[in-house]
Amino acid sequence: MPTTDYRAEFPVTREWAFFNHAAVAPLSKRAHERILEWAADVTNHGNVREAEWYREVEAVRAASARLIAAVPEEIAFLKNTSEGLALVAEGLDFKAGDSVVIVGREFPANVYPWLHLESCGVTVHVVQPGEQGRVNIDDIAAAMDGSTRLLSISFVQYASGFRSNLAALGRLCRERNVLFCVDAIQGLGVFPVDVTAMQIDFLAADGHKWLVSPEGAAIFYCRSELLDRLRPVSVGWKSVANYGSFAQLDFRFPPTAARFECGSLNVAGIVALGASLQLLEEVGIPEIEQRVNAVTDLLTQRLAAAGANVYSSRQPGEWSGIVSFEWPDGDPRRLKLHCLKRQVMISYRDGRLRASPHFYNNAADIDALLDALTSADAG
């Protein structure tokens, strides 16, 4: 499929040069259409076709599993990434004297659940990132000791854009008998993820960033061998194996991650997620990675030529779709607002501007961003 067809899948390109997929992405055309189809159905027919929609939910569960090389029985649909991380923090049997390792300057969703454990006597070791936001695996190893039960880290750091080597971290954790939890929201949809090869135990990612899907429909993965070790912290009518038998109580969890879905699901969000996953699967994650690499390479070259300081690492294995930069002699907050007025969407994070293009962005979008930044200087 040529680039023009990719752009046709994203109506946002008609009005915007959109560089904010690391925040809240625009919906794909397919996701938008699927939401409308669901809304029209339930508006006109109520729940007559509910079973059909729930069969589609199961198809999306299978697609989500394919995305990370898992099996559908290891996938639960939750509200967001935060719920998945909190489930791991609250559902494991942490005890006083245990410790966990996290990374400094992480997005708070991957900080607060672990800090909350301190009230139970769990120690939180924080590894501080270095130059260009780089998270050194040796520093992580040094932070582990005999009390360490779990490492939780973001695949890609939200502010710096640094991408960790999940396979290397997975090996380290398995060697140390430490559980490995990944906040994958800033990398899933751009880079291949294989939870088995990477030895990931838990993974959470909402669909509203690089999966170009609605907020409120998140993928949560729990390795099948750990299902019984992770206690469901919210139990409802749908948590049990025979949840359709309302009149006969039978408090047994199913042998799958569906035990973490305590009630009715966000069907509209999930089927829209499925539509976007279908698109990403058609394009292919390796092709998406290649295109994001090309567009961010061009962007960083153009920024550097204009005198900007590009903070994000562009080293192989470390680059991501996030480009954090400082514009010469420019207030980043003012520049962000100026770009917004020029129909260019970027973010301000950690004292710097942040641009996060996806696979459908092109050179014309980069022209629009550079024009907006330079026109702010002229103004």
Secondary structure as UniProt FT lines:
FT   HELIX           3..8
FT   HELIX           11..14
FT   STRAND          17..18
FT   TURN            21..23
FT   HELIX           29..45
FT   TURN            46..49
FT   HELIX           50..67
FT   TURN            68..69
FT   HELIX           72..74
FT   STRAND          75..78
FT   HELIX           81..91
FT   TURN            96..97
FT   STRAND          99..103
FT   TURN            104..105
FT   HELIX           108..110
FT   HELIX           112..115
FT   HELIX           116..120
FT   STRAND          123..127
FT   HELIX           131..133
FT   HELIX           137..143
FT   TURN            146..147
FT   STRAND          148..154
FT   TURN            158..160
FT   HELIX           166..176
FT   STRAND          179..183
FT   TURN            185..187
FT   TURN            189..190
FT   TURN            195..199
FT   STRAND          202..206
FT   TURN            210..211
FT   TURN            215..216
FT   STRAND          218..222
FT   HELIX           224..229
FT   TURN            237..238
FT   TURN            241..244
FT   TURN            246..247
FT   HELIX           257..260
FT   HELIX           267..283
FT   HELIX           285..305
FT   TURN            306..307
FT   STRAND          309..310
FT   TURN            316..318
FT   STRAND          323..326
FT   TURN            328..329
FT   HELIX           332..341
FT   TURN            342..343
FT   STRAND          344..345
FT   STRAND          347..349
FT   TURN            350..351
FT   STRAND          352..356
FT   TURN            359..360
FT   HELIX           363..378
//
